[in-house]
Amino acid sequence: MHLERREDCFVCGDAVREEAISFPVKLNETVLDLKKRIAEKFSIPDPELLYKRWRLSDEQKLADLRPQTGEVIYIDTSRRFMPLPLKIEIVEE
């Protein structure tokens, strides 16, 4: 069976994709610290973070994940249909 990609499809198309928003990330903070900043900035009370293939747990240190500037973390929440992409911007303290 041959499947064709539909541009207006919310699963495989580009119609509902959003541009990633740049967001500063400190490597010494935990996922919980980052989630608190995201919740405050975007008024999302229940953010869950997705990075590469992982759903991040609160106690993880960002430095252990070795993120790079320009990579994307997705915010998953019950209040949005699609995860919100955040482009990582590594900042020094």
Secondary structure, 3 states (H helix, E strand, C coil): CCCCCCCCCCCCCCCCCCCCEEEEEECCCEHHHHHHHHHHHHCCCCCEEEECCEECCCCCEHHHHCCCCCCEEEEECCCCCCCEEEEEEEECC
